[in-house]
Amino acid sequence: MGLYTWSWLFLFGYVAVMVGFGLLGKRRVVGADDFATARGGYGPFLLALAFASTAASGATFLGLPDLTYSYGLSTLWIAFLYPFGIYLGILISQRTVSRYGNLTGTRSIPEYLGERYQSEGLRISAAIFSLILLFYLAGQLVAGLVMFEMMLGLSKFSALAITTIVLLGYITFGGAHADFLTDGAQGMLMVLLALAILAMFLLGTGNGGLGNLLDNLRSQDELLVQNFHPGMAITASVWSYFSVVVAHIPLGLLPHIGNKLWALRDQRSQWRFLIMAFTFGCLLYTSDAADE
């Protein structure tokens, strides 16, 4: 069977599993708050997988391999520093956000900010900024569009329609429960695939070993194997890498990421959640860069 046939078989199976998780999530919903947050519903392992897979967006899976292909090993620093910034932000804020959010019953980051600081202006401003993140959602849809278009041979409209319908379907069924279950399952699949890609990269599969791979890159352009690459601002210097960390510190509290802090069943397991999420996140980002 060809690539398209295998891709269609995988798609049907994948959609069936995601819809199944949506229906399972629906059975767990017991109220509006549960639909919105799945408060206290899951352990650190599943939430760590869900957190890592959510943070590893289409920009990670499509953008970072493209950067690595163009600028070489210097972009691997981004793969390490990107998650470091995100999880540093969570480390700084997780205790306050989870404790106060559970105490007051807030269901979103804008609502939490408004309640925490008793400011309707801050609540509305954060909500408006959340709406501006529609461009982020558009990026995820485009990532799905590109993958379906390439792997299934679909038109752009058909690929976008499948991506949107599947996403809206399972979220409508089970709300936050469906979100966490599907993200956790996707995270597990991504981690297993990342381990395979990382192993192939370190073994230099198809290139006669890692040493031959580096020699090949060096023969094309010496800059491809350097720590810094002046061809792109984000890899040009130490300060560029420092800016990557700083810029991603607030990312851990984006509405679709920070809400996972309220779903943690035992607040005493926050450290385990953070350590596992950081480990999974580094593995995903590094393997994506190694893929190219």
Salt bridges, closest charged atoms under 4 A:
ASP33 OD1 - ARG39 NH2 2.81
ASP33 OD1 - ARG107 NE 3.42
ASP34 OD2 - HIS177 NE2 2.90
GLU115 OE2 - ARG123 NH2 3.26
GLU120 OE2 - ARG123 NH2 3.06
GLU149 OE2 - LYS156 NZ 3.08
ASP183 OD2 - LYS260 NZ 3.94
ASP215 OD1 - ARG218 NH1 3.04
GLU222 OE2 - ARG218 NE 3.69
ASP266 OD1 - ARG268 NE 3.18
